[in-house]
Amino acid sequence: MTTVKTPPAATPIRRRPRQPRQARQPRQPRQARQPKWPSAGCLSSPADRAAFGKTVRSLVPRQDHAALDLPADRRDPIDLLEEQARTRVPDLVPVRYGRMAASPFAYFRGAPLAMASDLASTPTTGLFVQACGDAHLSNFGLFGTPERRLVFDINDFDETLPAPWEWDVKRLAASIEIAARENGVPARQRRKIVLAAASRYRQAMRDFADVSNLQVWYASTDVEALRAQLRPTGRLHKAVGAGLAKARGSDSMKALAKLTRTVDGRPQIVSDPPLTVPIRDVFQGGEDDAASLTGMLHDLLASYRQTLPADTAELLGRYELADIALKVVGVGSVGTRCWIVLMLASDGSEPLFLQVKEAENSVLAEFAGHSRYPNQGERVVVGQRFMQAASDIFLGWIRVARGMDGRHHDYYVRQLRDWKFSANVAGIPPSWLRAYASQCGWTLARAHAKTGDRFAIAAYLGGSDVFEEAVADFAASYADQNERDHARLVEAIKSGRLPAEAGR
């Protein structure tokens, strides 16, 4: 079990006074100050940690989190997108821009780097947790535990890294405001929804400060508890029931039927370029090239197997490689290399689909410090195991020493579908959105309480609504900025600066 990290001597970051504009120098990326965690034997008492949390208020008042005071030399979000595109598959970059241009919320989903850069200029407490890095509404959802329970949790960890807890809260709050605007929710109701999520986070963190480490670690939300929270009736009751049925039916057998066809008695992944491109279409060399490629894939699978627990590695050994394809997924991830791997039991009757997804440096790394793990896939896997109540048994990582572009690439591996389901927040009623957002707030607090100093954070938040009111102000301001940034993306596409492929 990971020891709770406590920064008794950490110094919160004060806001720097603005310099006269003529005296400003080109801005360097600002890094949040990460405390040096003491060893387990040096941990102070919960009371001491809570006292420390209260002292942080005098240095970083809770109401200061309302501020979105972006510097005059703010980094251009279009420049940041182009910077990311340099390491991505060129043919897929237009797909990414096209998906992001669809709406302000789609843009927000694809621009965590821009928000990380903006958050680095906001007041920061200096209390670090294992942060998600991309905690927006659509990155929460249902998945199946190894015990075959359907639970609600965070389900995307591409950007996870130790970072200030409030960055995750602010990204979640901004996503709620943006999604509610797209749903046509009036301003007063939008604020109530954001407040509900931030308040649930605060209350949950205070609750976790009152229980044992084990109770925090075991806490989770199963599907029945979630249903009770949402209290769906009428049309929503049917929609929730359909969603749960879809989640339970989302597995390798369903993927086999959707993604493959039978050729010479064996299933084969269907080509649908540029979204799905089987490896046989990527590499069309002769027999020698095919044999070399096959050998490399088996070596990579052997390397991946070594990152799994012994029992899961034994289970994986009962499957054989059948096919592999390049697959486009998500919005912000489009352009990173993502493969789907079809494994079959020895008799060919039982499929196992794995997703092998490229892991680059976290968008938080420039501002919160780089990962201590040399393999970015390992960074993702470790972060996911820390933050989730229960994780996919097939989580592992690999490194391709020399890819098609001559560079090394890190990947993490998980099951492609294992009772996974994310709600579509578009068009849902305000009352349901409020309950859903509130559950996301609780889930985020549980993840932070597992890996950060829950006593100091809870004491900092306190018993009043000061923090959530500030976060609601921030969310509204950032939603305004996000709309301006989305408009700039659309204009960059229209002007020809950025290529875009719509509708895929």
C-alpha positions in Angstrom: 0.0 0.0 0.0 1.3 3.5 -0.8 2.1 5.6 2.2 0.2 8.8 2.6 2.6 11.6 1.6 2.7 14.6 3.9 4.5 17.9 3.3 4.8 19.4 6.8 7.5 21.8 5.5 6.0 22.5 2.1 5.7 26.2 1.1 2.6 27.0 -0.9 3.1 29.1 -4.0 2.2 32.8 -3.6 1.0 34.8 -6.5 3.7 37.0 -7.9 3.0 40.7 -8.3 2.7 41.7 -11.9 5.6 43.6 -13.4 5.0 46.6 -15.6 4.4 45.4 -19.1 7.5 47.1 -20.5 9.7 45.2 -18.0 8.4 41.8 -18.8 10.7 39.2 -20.2 9.7 36.3 -22.4 7.9 34.0 -20.0 9.3 30.6 -19.1 6.9 27.8 -18.2 6.2 28.1 -14.5 6.4 25.0 -12.4 4.3 24.2 -9.4 6.5 23.6 -6.3 6.3 19.9 -5.3 7.0 19.2 -1.6 9.6 16.7 -0.7 7.7 13.9 0.9 9.1 12.6 4.3 9.6 8.9 4.8 6.9 6.8 6.6 8.8 7.0 9.9 8.7 10.9 9.8 5.0 11.3 9.2 3.4 13.8 11.6 0.0 13.2 13.2 -3.3 13.9 11.4 -3.8 16.9 13.7 -0.4 18.3 12.7 -1.3 17.8 9.0 -4.6 19.5 9.5 -3.0 22.4 11.2 -0.6 22.7 8.3 -3.5 22.7 5.9 -5.1 25.6 7.7 -1.9 27.6 7.6 -1.9 27.3 3.8 -5.1 29.4 3.7 -3.1 32.5 4.9 -0.7 32.1 2.1 -3.1 31.0 -0.7 -6.6 32.2 0.4 -9.4 30.0 -0.9 -11.1 32.8 -2.6 -8.0 33.4 -4.8 -8.9 30.2 -6.7 -11.5 32.3 -8.6 -8.8 34.1 -10.4 -8.1 33.5 -14.1 -5.6 36.2 -14.7 -3.7 35.0 -17.8 -0.5 36.8 -18.6 -0.2 39.0 -21.6 2.3 36.6 -23.1 0.0 33.6 -22.7 1.1 30.7 -24.9 -0.9 30.5 -28.0 -3.1 27.4 -27.8 -2.9 26.8 -31.6 0.9 26.8 -31.2 0.6 24.2 -28.5 -1.6 22.0 -30.7 1.0 22.3 -33.5 3.7 21.4 -31.1 2.0 18.2 -30.1 1.3 17.4 -33.8 5.1 17.1 -34.4 5.2 13.7 -32.6 1.9 12.3 -33.9 1.0 10.3 -37.0 0.7 13.0 -39.7 -2.2 11.4 -41.5 -4.3 11.5 -38.3 -3.6 15.0 -37.2 -6.4 16.4 -39.5 -8.8 14.0 -37.9 -7.9 15.4 -34.4 -8.4 19.0 -35.5 -11.7 18.1 -37.1 -13.0 16.4 -34.0 -11.9 19.3 -31.8 -13.6 21.9 -34.0 -17.0 20.2 -33.6 -17.9 22.2 -30.4 -16.3 24.1 -27.5 -16.6 21.0 -25.3 -14.9 18.9 -28.0 -12.1 21.5 -28.2 -11.8 21.4 -24.4 -11.4 17.6 -24.4 -8.6 17.9 -26.9 -6.7 20.7 -25.3 -5.5 19.6 -21.8 -2.0 21.0 -22.6 -3.4 24.5 -23.1 -5.3 24.3 -19.8 -2.3 22.9 -18.0 -0.3 25.9 -19.2 -3.0 28.2 -18.0 -3.3 26.5 -14.6 0.4 27.0 -14.0 -0.2 30.7 -13.7 -3.0 30.4 -11.1 -2.6 30.3 -7.3 -1.3 26.9 -6.2 -1.4 25.4 -2.7 1.7 23.2 -3.2 -0.2 20.1 -1.9 0.4 17.4 -4.5 -1.7 14.3 -5.2 -1.6 11.7 -8.0 -3.5 13.9 -10.4 -5.5 12.7 -13.4 -4.4 15.6 -15.5 -7.5 15.5 -17.7 -10.4 15.2 -15.2 -13.2 16.3 -17.5 -16.8 14.9 -17.3 -16.3 12.5 -20.2 -13.3 10.9 -18.5 -15.5 9.3 -15.8 -17.6 6.2 -16.4 -18.4 2.6 -15.8 -16.0 -0.4 -16.0 -15.9 -3.9 -14.7 -13.7 -4.9 -11.8 -11.8 -8.3 -11.7 -14.6 -9.5 -9.3 -17.1 -8.6 -12.1 -18.7 -5.7 -10.2 -19.7 -2.7 -12.3 -18.3 0.4 -10.7 -18.1 4.1 -11.5 -14.6 5.7 -11.6 -12.1 7.8 -13.5 -11.3 6.0 -16.8 -8.6 8.0 -18.5 -5.0 8.4 -17.2 -3.0 9.4 -20.2 -1.9 12.6 -18.4 -1.6 11.4 -14.8 1.2 12.8 -12.8 1.8 14.0 -9.2 0.5 17.6 -9.3 -1.5 20.1 -7.3 -4.9 18.7 -6.4 -6.8 21.9 -7.3 -5.7 21.6 -11.0 -7.9 18.5 -11.4 -10.8 20.1 -9.5 -10.6 23.2 -11.8 -10.5 21.1 -15.0 -13.5 19.1 -13.8 -15.4 22.3 -12.9 -14.6 24.0 -16.2 -15.8 20.9 -18.1 -19.1 21.0 -16.2 -19.7 24.6 -17.1 -18.8 24.1 -20.8 -21.0 21.0 -21.1 -23.9 22.7 -19.4 -23.6 25.7 -21.8 -23.8 23.4 -24.8 -26.9 21.8 -23.3 -28.5 25.2 -23.1 -28.6 25.3 -19.3 -29.2 28.8 -17.9 -26.3 30.5 -16.1 -27.8 30.3 -12.6 -28.5 26.6 -13.0 -25.0 26.0 -14.5 -23.4 27.6 -11.4 -25.5 25.3 -9.1 -24.3 22.3 -11.0 -20.6 23.3 -10.7 -21.1 24.2 -7.0 -22.6 20.7 -6.4 -19.6 19.0 -7.8 -17.0 21.2 -6.0 -19.0 20.9 -2.7 -19.2 17.1 -3.0 -15.4 17.1 -3.5 -14.9 19.2 -0.4 -17.3 17.2 1.7 -15.9 13.8 0.5 -12.3 14.9 1.3 -13.4 15.9 4.8 -15.1 12.5 5.2 -12.0 10.7 4.1 -10.0 12.7 6.7 -12.2 11.1 9.4 -11.6 7.4 8.4 -8.7 5.0 8.2 -6.2 4.5 5.4 -7.8 1.1 4.6 -11.3 2.6 4.5 -10.1 5.2 2.0 -8.4 2.5 -0.1 -11.5 0.3 -0.2 -14.0 3.1 -1.0 -15.8 2.8 -4.3 -19.1 3.4 -6.0 -20.8 0.4 -7.6 -23.6 0.7 -10.1 -26.5 0.4 -7.7 -25.1 3.2 -5.5 -24.8 5.3 -8.7 -28.3 4.6 -9.7 -29.5 5.7 -6.3 -27.6 8.9 -6.6 -29.1 9.7 -10.1 -32.6 8.6 -9.1 -33.7 8.2 -12.8 -37.4 8.2 -13.7 -39.3 7.8 -17.0 -37.2 8.2 -20.1 -34.0 8.6 -18.0 -34.8 5.3 -16.2 -34.8 3.6 -19.6 -31.7 5.4 -20.7 -29.8 4.4 -17.6 -30.9 0.8 -17.9 -29.8 0.7 -21.5 -26.4 2.2 -20.5 -25.9 -0.5 -17.9 -26.8 -3.2 -20.3 -24.5 -1.8 -22.9 -21.6 -1.7 -20.4 -22.1 -5.3 -19.3 -22.2 -6.3 -23.0 -19.1 -4.5 -23.9 -16.4 -7.2 -24.0 -14.1 -9.0 -26.3 -16.9 -11.1 -27.8 -18.8 -7.9 -28.8 -15.6 -6.4 -30.2 -15.0 -9.6 -32.2 -18.4 -9.3 -33.9 -17.9 -5.6 -34.6 -14.3 -5.3 -35.6 -13.5 -8.6 -37.5 -14.6 -10.8 -40.3 -13.8 -14.5 -40.9 -11.1 -15.2 -43.5 -10.0 -18.8 -44.2 -11.7 -19.8 -40.9 -9.9 -17.3 -38.8 -11.1 -13.8 -37.6 -9.3 -10.9 -39.1 -9.6 -7.2 -38.2 -11.6 -5.3 -40.8 -9.9 -2.3 -42.6 -11.6 1.1 -42.2 -8.9 3.7 -43.1 -7.9 6.0 -41.6 -9.7 5.0 -38.4 -8.7 1.3 -38.5 -5.8 0.1 -40.5 -4.7 -3.6 -40.1 -1.0 -4.2 -39.9 -1.1 -6.2 -43.1 -2.0 -2.9 -44.8 0.6 -0.9 -43.0 3.4 -3.3 -43.8 3.1 -4.7 -47.3 6.6 -6.2 -47.7 7.6 -9.6 -48.7 7.8 -12.8 -46.7 11.1 -11.8 -45.1 9.6 -8.5 -43.8 6.5 -10.3 -42.6 8.6 -12.9 -40.7 10.7 -10.1 -39.1 7.5 -8.2 -38.1 6.0 -11.3 -36.6 9.1 -11.9 -34.6 9.2 -8.3 -33.3 5.5 -8.5 -32.2 6.1 -11.7 -30.3 9.1 -10.1 -28.6 7.0 -7.1 -27.6 4.3 -9.4 -26.2 6.9 -11.2 -24.1 8.2 -7.8 -22.8 4.6 -6.8 -21.9 4.0 -10.0 -20.2 6.9 -9.3 -17.8 5.1 -6.2 -16.5 2.0 -8.2 -15.4 1.4 -10.1 -12.1 2.4 -13.7 -12.4 -1.2 -15.0 -12.4 -2.2 -12.6 -15.2 0.9 -13.4 -17.2 0.0 -17.1 -17.0 -3.5 -16.3 -18.2 -2.1 -14.3 -21.1 0.1 -17.2 -22.1 -3.1 -19.2 -23.0 -3.8 -16.8 -25.9 -2.0 -16.5 -29.2 -1.5 -13.4 -31.4 -4.0 -13.4 -34.3 -4.1 -9.9 -35.7 -3.2 -6.3 -35.0 -4.4 -3.0 -36.4 -3.8 0.8 -36.0 -6.9 2.4 -34.4 -8.0 6.0 -33.9 -9.5 6.7 -30.5 -10.8 9.7 -28.5 -10.3 13.3 -29.3 -7.1 14.6 -27.6 -5.4 11.2 -28.2 -6.0 11.2 -32.0 -2.7 11.1 -33.8 -0.9 9.2 -31.0 -0.2 5.6 -32.0 -2.8 3.2 -30.8 -3.1 -0.4 -31.7 -5.7 -3.0 -31.1 -4.5 -6.6 -30.7 -6.6 -9.6 -31.3 -5.5 -12.6 -29.2 -7.2 -16.0 -29.6 -7.3 -19.1 -27.3 -5.4 -22.1 -28.8 -8.6 -23.6 -30.2 -9.6 -20.2 -31.8 -12.9 -20.1 -29.9 -12.2 -17.4 -27.3 -11.0 -13.9 -28.2 -9.1 -11.4 -26.1 -8.8 -7.8 -27.4 -6.0 -5.6 -26.0 -5.5 -1.9 -26.7 -1.9 -0.8 -26.9 -1.9 3.0 -26.6 1.0 5.3 -27.0 2.0 7.2 -23.8 3.9 10.5 -24.3 5.0 12.9 -21.6 2.1 14.1 -19.5 0.8 17.6 -20.3 1.5 18.4 -16.7 5.2 17.5 -16.8 6.4 20.9 -18.0 4.6 22.6 -15.1 4.6 20.0 -12.2 7.9 18.1 -12.9 8.7 15.1 -15.0 7.7 11.6 -14.1 10.1 9.4 -12.1 9.3 6.5 -14.4 11.5 6.3 -17.5 8.8 4.6 -19.5 5.7 6.8 -20.0 3.5 3.7 -20.3 4.6 2.7 -16.8 3.7 6.2 -15.6 0.2 5.8 -16.9 -0.2 2.3 -15.4 1.1 3.2 -12.0 -1.0 6.3 -11.9 -4.2 4.4 -12.8 -3.5 1.8 -10.2 -3.1 4.5 -7.6 -6.2 6.4 -8.5 -8.8 3.8 -9.3 -10.7 1.7 -6.8 -9.8 -1.4 -8.9 -8.0 -1.7 -12.2 -7.9 -3.9 -15.3 -5.9 -7.0 -14.6 -4.2 -6.7 -18.1 -2.7 -3.3 -17.4 1.0 -3.3 -18.4 3.5 -1.4 -20.5 6.1 -1.8 -23.3 8.7 0.2 -25.2 9.2 -0.1 -28.9 12.9 0.7 -29.2 12.7 1.7 -32.9 9.4 2.6 -34.5 8.5 3.3 -38.1 9.8 6.9 -37.7 13.1 5.6 -36.2 12.3 6.8 -32.6 11.4 4.9 -29.5 7.8 4.9 -28.4 6.3 4.0 -25.0 2.9 2.3 -24.7 0.5 1.1 -22.0 -1.7 -2.0 -22.5 -5.2 -2.7 -21.3 -8.3 -4.6 -22.4 -10.0 -2.9 -25.3 -13.4 -3.5 -23.8 -14.2 -4.8 -20.4 -17.6 -3.6 -19.3 -16.5 0.0 -20.2 -19.1 2.7 -20.7 -18.9 6.5 -20.6 -22.1 8.6 -20.5 -22.8 11.1 -23.3 -23.4 14.3 -21.4 -24.9 16.1 -24.4 -28.6 16.9 -24.0 -29.1 15.4 -20.5 -31.4 17.4 -18.1 -29.9 19.8 -15.6 -31.0 17.7 -12.6 -29.3 14.6 -14.0 -26.2 16.5 -14.9 -26.0 17.9 -11.4 -26.2 14.4 -9.9 -23.7 13.0 -12.3 -21.2 15.9 -11.8 -21.6 15.5 -8.0 -20.6 11.9 -8.3 -17.6 12.8 -10.4 -16.6 15.2 -7.5 -16.8 12.4 -5.0 -14.8 10.1 -7.2 -12.1 12.6 -7.8 -11.8 13.3 -4.0 -11.5 9.5 -3.4 -8.6 9.2 -5.9 -6.8 12.3 -4.4 -7.3 11.0 -0.8 -5.6 7.8 -1.7 -2.4 9.4 -2.8 -2.2 12.9 -1.2 -2.4 14.4 2.3 -6.2 14.2 2.8 -5.9 15.8 6.3 -4.1 18.9 5.0 -6.4 19.2 2.0 -9.6 18.7 4.0 -8.5 21.3 6.6 -7.6 23.8 3.8 -11.0 23.4 2.2 -12.8 23.7 5.6 -16.5 23.6 6.4 -17.6 26.6 4.4 -18.4 27.1 0.7 -15.6 29.6 0.1 -13.6 27.2 -2.1 -16.5 26.0 -4.3 -17.8 29.5 -4.9 -14.3 30.5 -6.1 -14.1 27.4 -8.3 -17.5 28.2 -9.8 -16.2 31.7 -10.7 -13.1 30.2 -12.2 -15.1 27.7 -14.3 -17.3 30.4 -15.8 -14.2 32.5 -16.7 -12.4 29.6 -18.2 -15.5 28.6 -20.2 -15.4 32.0 -21.7 -11.7 31.6 -22.6 -12.4 28.2 -24.0 -15.0 29.6 -26.3 -12.5 32.1 -27.6 -9.9 29.4 -28.1 -12.3 27.2 -29.9 -13.2 30.1 -32.2 -9.5 30.5 -32.9 -9.2 26.8 -33.8 -12.1 27.1 -36.2 -10.5 30.2 -37.8 -7.1 28.5 -38.1 -8.8 25.6 -40.0 -10.7 28.0 -42.3 -7.6 30.0 -43.0 -5.7 26.9 -44.0 -3.2 27.1 -41.1 -4.4 23.8 -39.7 -5.7 20.9 -41.8 -8.9 19.2 -40.7 -10.9 16.3 -41.7 -14.5 16.6 -40.6 -17.0 13.9 -39.8 -14.7 11.0 -38.8 
